[in-house]
Each structure stands twice: as structure tokens, then as C-alpha cells.
Amino acid sequence: MIEVSHLKKTYSNGLEVLKDVNAVIGKGEVISIIGPSGTGKSTFLRCLNLLETPSGGSIVVNGEDLLSPKTDISAVRCKMGMVFQSFNLFNHLSIMENLCIGPMKLLGKSRESAQARAMELLSMVGLAEKANAMPSQLSGGQKQRVAIARCLSMDPEIILFDEPTSALDPTMVSEVLGVIRTLAKQGMTMVIVTHEMRFARDVSTRIFYMDQGVVYEEGTPEQIFENPQKERTRIFINRIRDYNYQIHSANYDLYQLQGGITQFCNKYFLPQPVQFNIQLLTEEALQIVPLGKGTTDLALRYSEKTGLIALELLMPAGIASVLHNPTTPPDGLSMSIIEGLCSKIEETAENLPEGERLRLRFEIKQIS
């Protein structure tokens, strides 16, 4: 139903929000768009119905090029509904009037027909008894359910949801997500920008992970949430926090490094025994690697989702195996301490622009 090619959006101040977005969305699919704030998710959604004018690329909906001057954008929007974060109900109209005004003015429906359909939709979202109420009399969750019903009153083929639960109290989120689940079961084509990861996993046919102004990775919910293929996706999904430090010589400032680790651990409330193990592992790991032959990149990664803590050392180009080089075996005592602290130790070669670099990864045993 929707084909997006090389979509770009740059604002007048030079800010490039969408760099090269490509996507194909089929009839009946439920696409959840996830990713960090500020990566263009909502802008992409608004470009799909031209609430934002793209700076380049193409958007084709049901074979019709939205960026063609011959396209009747109003007619396209009638078939592509949108539900916003902030409800956007007409506060001076009753709930029934909110649902009827669009079908009567834009679709030419009679008042009787529009009201009958409105009652069907209000019943579907559990708010038939609120038909004559004013928006100010409803809770946030009820307002958003009315907004969904109002969108459905235009008989759209596609619905775009822009973070439909972000303005709600947590106790009301489930009300709205329940309605969206019902629509998914009915086969409605939907594109949903959301921060509700569990919901995205449950309801979606595919997940788009957006980062750096592009669809950085896409796949089934199982692939994205259980086996993401790209590093930035893994970091986002696992809510990985990291601390990075560069070592340029064998005479590095150990106290500065350890102080940085302490700050990192305190920031994420890691207990004192864990901090001690991290600092000990770091000191011993740096004993077994050759320093002073270029820059060694150190990264400490902590997954808030799984509790996994890992220390990674990316060695300069040209460094041979550290763990499996018989001519220069790692220090025996240091290696013994490391093995006692770690549940897993890996050594891999990576081809990077500056040459092949060696990565050592130490996963720290979790303290029960």
C-alpha cells in the first residue's frame, strides 16, 4: 500500500532529520517504528500524509504519487487517518459531534448515517455512554479512544499513530493499546510510532528501528527483539549504557580510568561488589594486552534490560591474538583472576576502515 523511496527532510535551519528513508508497507501490516528520541520517527509519519513536506524522495500510496502536483492530497488524507499524541479533539463539540463532523462535511454523509456509524465506533472503543459528553469530561485514555473512533469514522484504509500513549497516565495506556490490538486483529493497516516495546512486539507484523535519520534495521518482532543484527539496534533494545575511554600508551592514567568507572557505576546504581569486580577486571585485563602500539579503545557496557555487564577492549590494527598466541601468552596470574571474574571471554577480529582490529570481550559474572 505504501512505498517510500529515498525520503529526505531538511528544515530551513539546515537540520537534516530524514536522510534516506526507504520502506515498503503492505496491506494489513502493522508496522511499529521504534528508536531513540530525535531520530525522525514522527517526522517520517507526518511526511506520509504530507503534514510535513519532504525535501526529496517519493511516497507512493496505492499507486498514487503523493508528491505529484496532480495528486488530490485531501482525498488521500481521507483514506489515511492519523491519531496524534495530544488527541486534538474539538473541545467545543460533544463526542458525537466530534465523530460526525468529518463524515458529514468531507464524505457527504447524512447526519443520521454519520451518527449511526459514530455509535458503532464508540461502542467498539467502549465509550457509547459518553456520546453526549464534552471532551473536558473525559480522562486522557478516554479522549484518545475517542480520537481513534473519530479517525475510523472517515473509513480510512491506513491509520498512522504518533506515540498514541505518550501523553497518558500509565494506568490509562492499556485502554488505548487494547483498541489498537482490536484493529490489528481486524486487519487494519497501521503504522505506529511508539515507545511501548512490549506492545510493539505483541501487535506488529514488522518493526522498523529508526536511527540517524534512516530505517537502520527492520525485521519481524522476534528478529528485532531477540536477535538484532546491528550494533545500534542491540544497544537500544537492551537499553545498553556505556562508558568509553581511550588508552594511548602503557603509561595511561589508571586513577582517571577507575574514577570514570566509579562515576558510571554510581550513575546506574550498580552495587559496591559489582563496582569492585569491574575495576579489578579492568586493571587485570589491561595487564594481558600490549599497550603503547596505538590507541586501545575501552568500553564498559551495562544492559539495564538483562543486567549483563561487559568490558570490551578494541586493540590497534596489527595486534595478533592475545588469548591464543603461544609466543606471548597472557600473564598467568592476571588471566586466572579474569577467569574467576568472568562468565564468558571472547576474542574476535574485526575489519574496520583503519585495518583489522582485535576485540576482546569479557562478560562479568552476575552477583546474586
Disulfide bonds with the S-S distance in Angstrom:
none
